[in-house]
Amino acid sequence: MNILVNGKKAMLKHGFSFEYVTENRLFLGRDGYTLSIVFPLKGCPQNIEIFGHIYRLDADRNHTSFDCIIQTRFFSLKGKLSITKIGETEISAQFANGKCATAMTGDFDETYITDLDLGRQPALKGIDTPVARALGGIDSGYDEVALPWVNEDYPEAANNWLKLSNGTRSWVWPALTLSWQPYLVGIAERICRQMGYEPDFTAWHESAYRYLIVCNTLPPSWDLPHYARALPRWTAGEFFNKLELLMGCEFDFDNIAKTATMHFSRSVLEALEPVKIEPVSKDHSSDISADENTSCDYLGSKVLKYKEISQHVGKYYSCDSFIGNCPLFVFPYNNITDLIHANELRPAELSGTPHWGEQIQINAGELSNPDSKWIQSVDAVLYAKAEDMYFIMRSIGVMNIPGHGNIQKYILQPINVFGSSSTGESSSEETIDFVPVPIDDTYISANDNLGSMMFLKPGSLANATEPDVDSDAAGIVYPNNKNGSYQTWADAAIQNGDDADSTEYYDCIYVAFWDGRCYDPDGYVYPMTDKTGISQSWKLFQSPYTLRLRNHSGLFINALPKIKVNHKTKFSWLSDTIPSPRAIYHIGGKRYLCEKITATFTEHGMSQLLKGEFYPLLDD
């Protein structure tokens, strides 16, 4: 066996052995690492040449991490070697590869994405920018788009607002500077390059996820054009770990070649051949233990849910408990088309009086008042069985019908469409901090209506929780202080003192799909977060995209093998190589999912005895 450190052969301490552990990253997100490795210094010129300099006072932390390759007869491991202890006669170190190596170097866990140069918004006003350019998607060669949005704290301030007249879109306030939303794949690639890695995200670019945009946007009047300023204060490591949950993918960083690649977990698993362990002897293939009380961190056994958001419409997006506790008032329809037809506004000529919805009969025996056998559908939860979607009728204002006066104007509001991946009880949850952007209506009256838009809540220029700057629809800044001035970002940072570094305008990343097309049949411009939508005028429409977690057949977690989480089992066997811990294992006529494999190395190479920890599959 050879251990190459920065291309030079290092000598292992005579008679010393160490363990190498390779893990299934679907459990704790780790790949491969060793326990402590001891390298002698005294009387070993090879190791002194490699490690001798780290004893100097001027050695910095970057000199205590080395490129490392462990070579055996049958395979090699490439990663990083990090010094953990320095003595006069020997040095202790730890080897790691994959995500563990990236974490070991510390760069990804110590560098904040808000401190990186991730590009800046184009300094363009509406009057200088054709609408087609602002709305052009990534397939048209653009790295960003300028979609309309509402600042929920200052709803009268215009942000890229559009109006539709005779089939033509134009800016409501063309003199205003536009605010832009970058494509997520571009932001991820820029983070990699800033960290010193060249990205190859071919799989991402070839998927529908290339249309994901970062909706986090700051008002142009704040003069914070750098995209990084609108992001949460996550480390680079946190960014990619959280992104893996959203897209069901895996980012791999080659710490030697300095490249970054991305693959979807589904494709990785599908490419793996099953591993069959055939016992060589009774001693080397035995069921050692099965612990009924073992805790399990397997992603496939967790409930995924989105981070809670503060926007008003966020309560509709995710309400698992409400859906689970109101079966009495849930009224089913075969499909959304039937649901729309039964509940849309009935004109006066058809019914005598304009009205919404219908009367529905419920089980009177479950009511406190047995005489109340009927309720109006406007007060019920409406369920479309074919699409597995829940709706309520939500009033967005008042509309006038000549001869009948004012009545409520309702829309069909989907509810819990972004609820958790399971509504059943589970002790293990995983929160996704990339969140579907809230889409809400802007209806005030028939003459004052810009349709549906993204609703964001960045707070204020000085502090995300204490608004002190406002602007009107014409983009004029109205300060709340007495002398007519407003704070610049630097001024605000000084005023915030020690908390300046932690100031963030968003604590999550809002995402949605934008491919350059407007899917809403009413012509309103907003990105897609789900495959099924109903316009303000009650027209059903479809898009190719969804960010659903509940009953989403394409969600990667649904494709993961299901295991018996309380039946952790250990096996030992003989092998010349270390098989992938991601594969399905056939042992003793049953199938298992591996959590991790441990191999022992000495100066002579890898021992053939491997030890693994496994969970039996549920369907066996």
C-alpha positions as CSV (number, residue, x, y, z in Angstrom):
1,M,0.0,0.0,0.0
2,N,1.2,3.5,-0.8
3,I,0.1,6.8,0.8
4,L,0.9,9.7,-1.4
5,V,0.8,13.1,0.3
6,N,1.2,16.0,-2.1
7,G,2.5,13.5,-4.6
8,K,5.2,12.2,-2.2
9,K,5.2,8.8,-0.6
10,A,4.6,9.0,3.2
11,M,5.6,6.2,5.6
12,L,3.1,4.8,8.0
13,K,4.2,4.0,11.6
14,H,5.5,0.5,11.8
15,G,2.9,-1.9,13.1
16,F,0.2,0.7,13.1
17,S,-3.3,0.2,11.6
18,F,-6.2,2.5,11.0
19,E,-9.8,2.2,10.0
20,Y,-11.4,3.7,6.9
21,V,-15.2,4.3,7.0
22,T,-17.2,4.8,3.9
23,E,-20.8,5.9,4.5
24,N,-24.1,6.1,2.6
25,R,-24.5,9.8,2.3
26,L,-28.3,9.4,2.4
27,F,-28.0,8.9,6.2
28,L,-25.8,11.7,7.6
29,G,-24.5,13.3,4.4
30,R,-21.0,11.9,4.7
31,D,-18.8,10.0,2.4
32,G,-15.4,8.5,3.4
33,Y,-13.0,9.2,6.3
34,T,-10.4,7.5,8.5
35,L,-9.8,7.5,12.1
36,S,-6.4,8.7,13.3
37,I,-3.3,7.8,11.1
38,V,0.1,8.1,12.7
39,F,3.2,9.1,10.6
40,P,6.6,8.9,12.3
41,L,9.0,11.9,12.0
42,K,12.0,10.9,14.0
43,G,14.4,8.9,11.8
44,C,12.0,9.2,8.8
45,P,13.4,11.6,6.2
46,Q,10.5,10.9,3.8
47,N,7.9,12.2,6.3
48,I,10.2,15.1,7.5
49,E,10.3,16.3,3.9
50,I,6.5,16.3,3.7
51,F,5.5,17.4,7.2
52,G,8.6,19.1,8.7
53,H,7.5,22.7,7.8
54,I,4.3,22.6,9.9
55,Y,6.4,22.9,13.1
56,R,7.4,26.4,12.1
57,L,5.7,29.3,13.8
58,D,4.9,30.9,10.4
59,A,2.9,27.8,9.2
60,D,-0.7,28.7,8.7
61,R,-3.8,26.4,8.7
62,N,-3.6,26.0,4.9
63,H,-0.3,24.2,5.3
64,T,-1.9,21.6,7.6
65,S,-4.1,20.2,4.9
66,F,-2.6,18.1,2.1
67,D,-3.7,16.3,-1.1
68,C,-3.6,12.6,-0.3
69,I,-4.0,9.4,-2.2
70,I,-4.2,6.0,-0.6
71,Q,-3.3,3.3,-3.1
72,T,-3.9,-0.4,-2.8
73,R,-3.6,-3.3,-5.3
74,F,-7.3,-3.1,-6.3
75,F,-8.3,0.5,-5.8
76,S,-7.3,4.0,-4.7
77,L,-8.9,6.7,-2.5
78,K,-8.3,10.4,-3.3
79,G,-9.0,13.1,-0.8
80,K,-7.4,15.4,1.8
81,L,-5.1,14.7,4.8
82,S,-5.6,17.0,7.7
83,I,-3.1,17.2,10.6
84,T,-4.8,16.7,14.0
85,K,-1.8,16.5,16.3
86,I,1.9,17.5,16.1
87,G,4.6,16.0,18.2
88,E,8.4,15.9,18.1
89,T,8.5,12.3,17.0
90,E,5.3,11.7,15.1
91,I,2.3,13.4,13.6
92,S,-1.3,12.3,13.7
93,A,-3.6,13.0,10.8
94,Q,-7.0,12.2,9.4
95,F,-7.8,11.3,5.8
96,A,-11.2,12.1,4.2
97,N,-12.7,12.1,0.7
98,G,-15.9,13.4,-0.9
99,K,-18.0,15.7,1.2
100,C,-16.0,14.8,4.3
101,A,-12.8,16.2,2.6
102,T,-14.6,19.4,1.7
103,A,-15.8,19.8,5.3
104,M,-12.3,19.0,6.6
105,T,-10.6,21.9,4.7
106,G,-13.1,24.2,6.4
107,D,-13.5,26.6,3.5
108,F,-17.1,25.7,2.7
109,D,-18.1,25.8,6.3
110,E,-16.4,29.1,7.1
111,T,-17.2,31.1,4.0
112,Y,-20.6,32.9,3.9
113,I,-22.3,33.2,0.5
114,T,-23.3,36.8,1.4
115,D,-19.6,37.6,1.4
116,L,-19.0,36.3,-2.1
117,D,-19.1,38.2,-5.4
118,L,-22.1,36.4,-7.1
119,G,-22.7,39.1,-9.7
120,R,-25.0,42.1,-9.7
121,Q,-28.3,43.2,-11.2
122,P,-28.3,45.0,-14.5
123,A,-28.7,48.7,-14.0
124,L,-31.6,49.1,-16.3
125,K,-34.8,51.1,-16.2
126,G,-38.1,49.9,-17.6
127,I,-38.0,52.6,-20.3
128,D,-34.7,51.3,-21.6
129,T,-35.7,47.6,-21.4
130,P,-38.1,45.8,-23.7
131,V,-40.6,43.6,-21.8
132,A,-39.5,40.7,-23.9
133,R,-35.9,41.1,-22.7
134,A,-37.0,41.4,-19.0
135,L,-39.1,38.2,-19.2
136,G,-36.8,36.2,-21.5
137,G,-35.7,32.9,-19.9
138,I,-32.5,31.0,-19.6
139,D,-33.2,29.3,-22.9
140,S,-33.0,32.7,-24.5
141,G,-29.5,33.2,-23.1
142,Y,-30.3,35.3,-20.1
143,D,-28.9,34.8,-16.6
144,E,-31.7,36.8,-14.9
145,V,-35.2,38.0,-15.4
146,A,-37.2,40.9,-14.1
147,L,-40.6,39.6,-13.0
148,P,-43.2,41.7,-11.2
149,W,-43.3,41.5,-7.4
150,V,-44.9,43.0,-4.4
151,N,-43.1,44.1,-1.3
152,E,-45.6,42.9,1.3
153,D,-44.3,45.6,3.8
154,Y,-44.8,48.4,1.2
155,P,-47.5,47.1,-1.2
156,E,-47.9,50.4,-3.0
157,A,-44.3,50.5,-4.2
158,A,-44.0,49.4,-7.8
159,N,-41.5,46.6,-8.6
160,N,-41.4,45.7,-12.3
161,W,-45.2,46.0,-12.5
162,L,-46.8,45.3,-15.9
163,K,-50.1,46.1,-17.4
164,L,-51.8,44.2,-20.3
165,S,-53.6,46.2,-23.0
166,N,-54.9,44.8,-26.3
167,G,-52.6,41.8,-25.9
168,T,-49.5,44.0,-25.3
169,R,-47.6,44.2,-22.0
170,S,-45.9,47.4,-20.9
171,W,-44.4,48.8,-17.7
172,V,-46.7,50.5,-15.3
173,W,-43.9,52.9,-14.3
174,P,-41.3,52.8,-17.1
175,A,-39.1,55.4,-15.4
176,L,-38.3,53.0,-12.5
177,T,-35.2,50.9,-12.2
178,L,-35.9,47.2,-12.6
179,S,-35.1,44.6,-10.0
180,W,-33.9,41.2,-11.2
181,Q,-34.1,37.5,-10.2
182,P,-31.1,35.4,-11.2
183,Y,-31.3,31.7,-12.2
184,L,-30.4,29.4,-9.4
185,V,-28.0,27.3,-11.4
186,G,-26.0,30.4,-12.2
187,I,-25.7,31.4,-8.6
188,A,-24.6,27.9,-7.6
189,E,-21.9,28.0,-10.4
190,R,-20.7,31.4,-9.2
191,I,-20.4,30.1,-5.6
192,C,-18.3,27.2,-6.8
193,R,-15.9,29.5,-8.8
194,Q,-15.6,31.9,-5.9
195,M,-14.6,28.9,-3.8
196,G,-12.0,27.8,-6.3
197,Y,-13.9,25.0,-8.0
198,E,-14.8,24.8,-11.7
199,P,-18.5,23.5,-11.9
200,D,-19.8,20.9,-14.3
201,F,-23.5,20.9,-13.7
202,T,-24.5,19.3,-17.0
203,A,-27.2,17.1,-15.3
204,W,-28.7,20.3,-13.9
205,H,-28.7,22.2,-17.2
206,E,-30.4,19.2,-18.9
207,S,-33.2,19.0,-16.4
208,A,-36.3,21.2,-15.7
209,Y,-34.5,22.5,-12.6
210,R,-32.5,24.8,-14.9
211,Y,-35.6,27.0,-14.9
212,L,-35.5,27.6,-11.1
213,I,-34.9,31.3,-10.3
214,V,-33.9,32.9,-7.0
215,C,-36.8,35.1,-6.3
216,N,-35.1,36.9,-3.4
217,T,-35.1,40.5,-4.6
218,L,-34.3,43.9,-3.0
219,P,-35.9,47.2,-4.1
220,P,-33.7,49.1,-6.6
221,S,-34.0,52.3,-4.4
222,W,-32.0,50.6,-1.7
223,D,-29.0,50.5,-4.1
224,L,-27.9,47.0,-3.1
225,P,-27.5,45.5,-6.6
226,H,-25.2,42.5,-5.6
227,Y,-27.2,39.3,-5.7
228,A,-25.4,38.0,-2.6
229,R,-27.0,40.8,-0.5
230,A,-30.5,39.3,-1.0
231,L,-29.4,35.8,0.1
232,P,-29.6,34.4,3.7
233,R,-26.4,34.3,5.6
234,W,-25.6,30.7,4.9
235,T,-22.1,29.2,4.5
236,A,-21.3,27.7,1.2
237,G,-21.5,24.3,2.7
238,E,-25.0,25.0,4.0
239,F,-26.1,26.3,0.6
240,F,-25.2,23.1,-1.2
241,N,-26.5,20.8,1.6
242,K,-29.9,22.6,1.6
243,L,-30.0,22.6,-2.2
244,E,-29.5,18.8,-2.3
245,L,-32.8,18.4,-0.3
246,L,-34.7,20.6,-2.7
247,M,-33.6,18.9,-6.0
248,G,-32.8,15.4,-4.7
249,C,-29.3,15.7,-6.0
250,E,-25.7,15.3,-4.9
251,F,-22.8,17.8,-5.3
252,D,-19.4,16.3,-5.4
253,F,-16.2,18.4,-4.9
254,D,-12.9,17.0,-6.1
255,N,-10.4,18.6,-3.7
256,I,-7.5,17.7,-5.9
257,A,-8.7,18.5,-9.4
258,K,-10.7,21.4,-8.0
259,T,-13.9,20.5,-9.9
260,A,-17.5,20.4,-8.7
261,T,-20.1,18.0,-10.3
262,M,-23.8,17.5,-9.7
263,H,-25.9,14.3,-10.2
264,F,-29.4,13.5,-9.3
265,S,-29.7,10.9,-6.5
266,R,-32.2,8.8,-8.5
267,S,-29.7,8.4,-11.4
268,V,-26.9,7.6,-9.0
269,L,-28.9,4.8,-7.4
270,E,-30.2,3.4,-10.7
271,A,-26.7,3.1,-12.0
272,L,-25.5,0.9,-9.1
273,E,-25.5,-2.8,-9.4
274,P,-26.7,-4.8,-6.4
275,V,-24.0,-6.3,-4.2
276,K,-24.2,-10.0,-3.3
277,I,-22.3,-11.1,-0.2
278,E,-21.5,-14.8,-0.3
279,P,-20.1,-16.1,3.0
280,V,-16.6,-17.5,2.8
281,S,-16.7,-18.9,6.3
282,K,-19.1,-18.9,9.2
283,D,-16.8,-16.6,11.2
284,H,-16.9,-13.9,8.5
285,S,-20.6,-13.8,7.8
286,S,-22.7,-13.5,11.0
287,D,-25.6,-11.5,12.3
288,I,-24.0,-9.8,15.3
289,S,-26.9,-7.6,16.6
290,A,-30.3,-6.2,15.8
291,D,-31.3,-3.3,18.0
292,E,-35.0,-2.5,18.1
293,N,-34.3,0.9,19.7
294,T,-31.8,2.2,17.2
295,S,-32.3,5.7,16.0
296,C,-32.1,6.2,12.2
297,D,-31.0,9.2,10.2
298,Y,-32.0,7.8,6.8
299,L,-33.4,10.4,4.5
300,G,-35.8,8.0,2.9
301,S,-37.5,7.5,6.3
302,K,-38.0,11.2,7.1
303,V,-40.8,13.7,6.5
304,L,-39.8,16.6,4.3
305,K,-41.3,20.0,4.9
306,Y,-40.7,23.5,3.8
307,K,-39.6,26.2,6.1
308,E,-42.5,28.3,7.4
309,I,-42.8,31.7,5.8
310,S,-44.2,35.0,7.2
311,Q,-46.2,36.1,4.1
312,H,-49.9,36.1,4.5
313,V,-50.4,33.5,1.7
314,G,-47.9,31.2,3.5
315,K,-50.7,29.9,5.7
316,Y,-52.5,28.5,2.7
317,Y,-49.4,26.9,1.2
318,S,-48.8,24.6,4.2
319,C,-51.5,23.6,6.7
320,D,-51.2,19.9,7.4
321,S,-52.9,20.1,10.8
322,F,-55.9,21.9,9.3
323,I,-56.4,19.3,6.6
324,G,-56.1,16.5,9.1
325,N,-58.6,18.0,11.6
326,C,-61.5,19.1,9.3
327,P,-62.8,16.0,7.6
328,L,-66.4,17.0,8.3
329,F,-66.3,20.0,6.1
330,V,-64.3,18.5,3.2
331,F,-66.5,18.1,0.1
332,P,-65.2,15.9,-2.7
333,Y,-65.5,16.4,-6.5
334,N,-64.3,14.0,-9.2
335,N,-61.8,16.5,-10.6
336,I,-61.0,20.2,-10.7
337,T,-63.2,20.8,-13.7
338,D,-66.3,19.6,-11.9
339,L,-65.2,21.6,-8.8
340,I,-64.9,24.8,-10.9
341,H,-68.2,24.3,-12.7
342,A,-70.1,23.7,-9.4
343,N,-68.7,26.7,-7.6
344,E,-68.0,29.5,-10.0
345,L,-70.2,32.6,-10.1
346,R,-73.8,31.9,-11.3
347,P,-75.0,34.8,-13.5
348,A,-78.4,36.3,-12.6
349,E,-80.0,35.0,-15.8
350,L,-79.4,31.5,-14.8
351,S,-80.4,31.6,-11.1
352,G,-82.3,34.8,-10.5
353,T,-79.6,36.1,-8.1
354,P,-75.9,36.0,-8.8
355,H,-74.1,33.8,-6.3
356,W,-71.0,31.6,-5.8
357,G,-70.9,28.0,-4.9
358,E,-73.6,25.5,-4.1
359,Q,-75.3,23.9,-1.1
360,I,-73.7,20.7,0.0
361,Q,-75.1,18.1,2.4
362,I,-73.0,16.8,5.2
363,N,-73.4,14.1,7.9
364,A,-75.8,15.8,10.3
365,G,-75.1,13.3,13.0
366,E,-71.7,14.7,13.5
367,L,-72.9,18.2,14.1
368,S,-73.8,19.8,17.4
369,N,-77.0,21.1,15.7
370,P,-78.6,18.0,14.0
371,D,-80.9,20.2,12.0
372,S,-78.0,21.8,10.1
373,K,-77.7,19.2,7.3
374,W,-76.6,21.7,4.6
375,I,-73.8,24.2,4.4
376,Q,-72.7,26.5,1.5
377,S,-69.6,25.3,-0.3
378,V,-68.1,28.8,0.2
379,D,-67.6,27.7,3.8
380,A,-66.2,24.3,3.1
381,V,-63.0,22.7,2.0
382,L,-63.3,21.5,-1.6
383,Y,-61.4,18.4,-2.7
384,A,-60.5,17.4,-6.3
385,K,-59.9,13.6,-6.1
386,A,-58.3,13.2,-9.5
387,E,-55.7,15.8,-8.8
388,D,-55.5,15.2,-5.1
389,M,-55.8,18.9,-4.3
390,Y,-57.7,20.9,-1.7
391,F,-59.2,24.3,-2.2
392,I,-61.1,27.0,-0.3
393,M,-63.1,29.9,-1.7
394,R,-61.2,33.0,-0.7
395,S,-62.6,36.5,-1.0
396,I,-60.2,39.0,-2.5
397,G,-62.6,42.0,-2.4
398,V,-65.9,43.2,-3.6
399,M,-67.3,43.3,-7.2
400,N,-70.2,45.3,-8.5
401,I,-72.9,43.6,-10.6
402,P,-75.2,46.1,-12.3
403,G,-78.7,45.8,-11.0
404,H,-77.6,43.6,-8.0
405,G,-75.1,45.8,-6.2
406,N,-71.9,44.6,-4.6
407,I,-71.1,41.0,-3.9
408,Q,-67.9,39.2,-2.7
409,K,-65.4,38.3,-5.4
410,Y,-63.9,34.8,-4.7
411,I,-60.9,33.0,-6.1
412,L,-60.2,29.3,-5.7
413,Q,-57.3,29.2,-3.3
414,P,-55.3,25.9,-3.3
415,I,-54.4,24.9,0.3
416,N,-51.6,22.7,1.6
417,V,-50.3,22.2,-1.9
418,F,-46.8,22.6,-0.4
419,G,-47.6,20.6,2.8
420,S,-45.1,18.0,4.1
421,S,-44.2,14.9,2.2
422,S,-46.3,12.9,4.7
423,T,-49.2,13.9,7.0
424,G,-48.7,10.9,9.2
425,E,-46.9,10.9,12.5
426,S,-43.2,10.8,12.3
427,S,-40.5,11.6,14.9
428,S,-38.0,12.6,12.2
429,E,-38.4,15.6,10.0
430,E,-36.1,17.5,7.6
431,T,-36.8,21.1,6.7
432,I,-36.1,22.5,3.2
433,D,-35.0,26.1,3.3
434,F,-35.5,26.6,-0.4
435,V,-39.1,27.6,-0.4
436,P,-41.8,28.0,-3.2
437,V,-42.2,31.7,-3.6
438,P,-45.6,33.0,-2.4
439,I,-48.0,34.0,-5.2
440,D,-50.9,36.2,-4.2
441,D,-53.4,38.5,-5.9
442,T,-53.3,42.3,-6.2
443,Y,-57.1,42.8,-6.7
444,I,-58.6,45.9,-5.2
445,S,-61.3,46.5,-7.7
446,A,-62.1,45.7,-11.3
447,N,-60.3,48.9,-12.3
448,D,-57.4,48.4,-9.9
449,N,-56.1,44.9,-10.5
450,L,-52.7,43.8,-11.7
451,G,-53.5,40.1,-11.2
452,S,-51.3,37.7,-9.3
453,M,-47.6,38.4,-8.5
454,M,-44.8,37.2,-6.3
455,F,-45.1,38.5,-2.7
456,L,-41.8,39.0,-0.9
457,K,-40.9,40.4,2.5
458,P,-37.4,41.7,2.6
459,G,-38.0,44.1,5.5
460,S,-36.2,47.4,5.3
461,L,-32.9,48.9,4.2
462,A,-31.7,49.5,7.8
463,N,-33.0,46.3,9.4
464,A,-35.1,43.5,8.1
465,T,-37.4,43.7,11.1
466,E,-37.8,47.4,11.6
467,P,-39.2,49.2,8.5
468,D,-38.0,52.8,8.3
469,V,-37.9,53.4,4.5
470,D,-40.7,53.5,2.1
471,S,-41.3,54.4,-1.5
472,D,-44.4,55.2,-3.5
473,A,-45.5,53.8,-6.9
474,A,-43.3,56.4,-8.6
475,G,-40.2,55.2,-6.8
476,I,-39.7,58.3,-4.5
477,V,-38.2,57.5,-1.1
478,Y,-40.2,58.8,1.8
479,P,-38.1,58.6,5.0
480,N,-39.6,58.3,8.5
481,N,-37.1,60.5,10.1
482,K,-37.4,64.2,10.8
483,N,-34.6,65.7,8.7
484,G,-35.7,64.2,5.4
485,S,-32.6,61.8,5.0
486,Y,-32.5,58.1,4.7
487,Q,-29.8,55.6,5.6
488,T,-27.4,54.1,3.1
489,W,-26.5,50.4,3.7
490,A,-23.1,51.4,5.2
491,D,-24.8,53.8,7.6
492,A,-27.3,51.2,8.6
493,A,-24.5,48.7,9.2
494,I,-22.7,51.0,11.5
495,Q,-26.0,51.8,13.4
496,N,-26.6,48.1,13.9
497,G,-23.2,47.7,15.5
498,D,-22.1,44.2,16.2
499,D,-25.2,42.8,14.6
500,A,-24.3,44.2,11.2
501,D,-22.8,41.0,10.0
502,S,-25.9,39.0,10.9
503,T,-28.3,41.4,9.2
504,E,-30.1,39.5,6.5
505,Y,-33.1,40.5,4.4
506,Y,-34.3,36.9,3.9
507,D,-33.8,33.8,6.1
508,C,-34.6,31.4,3.2
509,I,-34.3,31.3,-0.6
510,Y,-37.5,31.6,-2.5
511,V,-37.6,29.7,-5.7
512,A,-39.9,29.1,-8.6
513,F,-39.8,28.0,-12.3
514,W,-39.6,30.6,-15.1
515,D,-39.0,29.3,-18.6
516,G,-40.0,32.5,-20.4
517,R,-43.6,31.6,-20.8
518,C,-46.7,33.0,-19.1
519,Y,-49.0,30.1,-18.3
520,D,-51.9,32.1,-16.6
521,P,-54.7,32.4,-19.2
522,D,-55.6,35.8,-17.8
523,G,-52.2,37.0,-19.0
524,Y,-50.7,37.9,-15.6
525,V,-46.9,37.3,-15.2
526,Y,-45.5,35.2,-12.4
527,P,-43.3,32.1,-12.1
528,M,-44.7,28.6,-11.6
529,T,-44.5,26.7,-8.4
530,D,-47.0,23.9,-9.2
531,K,-48.2,22.0,-12.2
532,T,-51.9,22.9,-11.6
533,G,-53.3,26.4,-11.3
534,I,-56.5,28.3,-11.4
535,S,-56.6,31.8,-12.7
536,Q,-58.3,34.8,-11.1
537,S,-61.1,34.3,-13.7
538,W,-61.5,30.6,-12.6
539,K,-59.8,29.1,-15.6
540,L,-57.8,25.9,-15.1
541,F,-54.3,25.8,-16.5
542,Q,-51.3,23.4,-16.3
543,S,-47.5,23.9,-16.3
544,P,-44.8,21.3,-16.5
545,Y,-43.4,22.1,-13.1
546,T,-44.1,21.5,-9.4
547,L,-42.4,22.0,-6.1
548,R,-44.9,19.7,-4.2
549,L,-43.7,17.4,-1.5
550,R,-47.0,15.6,-0.7
551,N,-47.8,12.7,-3.0
552,H,-45.5,14.0,-5.7
553,S,-44.5,11.0,-7.8
554,G,-41.4,12.6,-9.1
555,L,-40.0,13.5,-5.7
556,F,-36.7,11.7,-5.3
557,I,-37.5,10.7,-1.7
558,N,-40.4,8.6,-2.9
559,A,-38.0,6.6,-5.1
560,L,-35.6,5.7,-2.2
561,P,-35.8,2.2,-0.8
562,K,-37.9,1.9,2.4
563,I,-36.2,0.3,5.4
564,K,-37.1,-1.2,8.8
565,V,-35.6,1.6,10.8
566,N,-35.6,-0.3,14.1
567,H,-33.8,-3.3,12.8
568,K,-30.2,-2.3,12.4
569,T,-28.0,-5.3,11.7
570,K,-24.3,-5.8,11.4
571,F,-22.5,-8.2,9.1
572,S,-18.8,-9.1,8.5
573,W,-17.4,-10.6,5.2
574,L,-14.3,-10.9,3.2
575,S,-13.5,-8.8,0.1
576,D,-10.5,-7.4,-1.8
577,T,-12.3,-4.1,-2.5
578,I,-14.8,-1.9,-0.7
579,P,-18.2,-2.0,-2.5
580,S,-20.3,1.1,-2.7
581,P,-22.4,1.6,0.5
582,R,-25.1,3.1,-1.7
583,A,-26.0,-0.2,-3.4
584,I,-28.7,-2.7,-2.4
585,Y,-27.1,-5.7,-0.7
586,H,-28.3,-9.3,-1.0
587,I,-27.3,-11.2,2.1
588,G,-28.6,-14.6,3.2
589,G,-31.6,-14.4,0.7
590,K,-32.7,-11.0,2.0
591,R,-32.1,-7.5,0.7
592,Y,-30.5,-4.7,2.8
593,L,-29.6,-1.1,2.6
594,C,-26.2,-0.3,3.9
595,E,-25.4,2.6,6.2
596,K,-21.6,2.3,6.4
597,I,-18.7,0.0,5.8
598,T,-15.5,-0.1,7.9
599,A,-12.2,-1.4,6.5
600,T,-8.9,-1.8,8.3
601,F,-5.6,-0.7,6.8
602,T,-2.0,-1.5,7.8
603,E,1.3,-0.7,6.2
604,H,0.8,-3.9,4.1
605,G,-2.6,-2.9,2.7
606,M,-6.3,-3.4,3.4
607,S,-7.4,-6.3,5.4
608,Q,-9.9,-8.5,3.6
609,L,-12.3,-8.4,6.5
610,L,-15.0,-5.7,6.1
611,K,-17.6,-4.8,8.6
612,G,-21.0,-3.3,7.6
613,E,-24.1,-1.9,9.2
614,F,-27.4,-2.6,7.4
615,Y,-31.1,-2.2,7.5
616,P,-33.5,-4.7,6.0
617,L,-35.8,-3.5,3.2
618,L,-39.5,-3.2,4.2
619,D,-40.8,-5.2,1.2
620,D,-38.7,-8.3,2.1
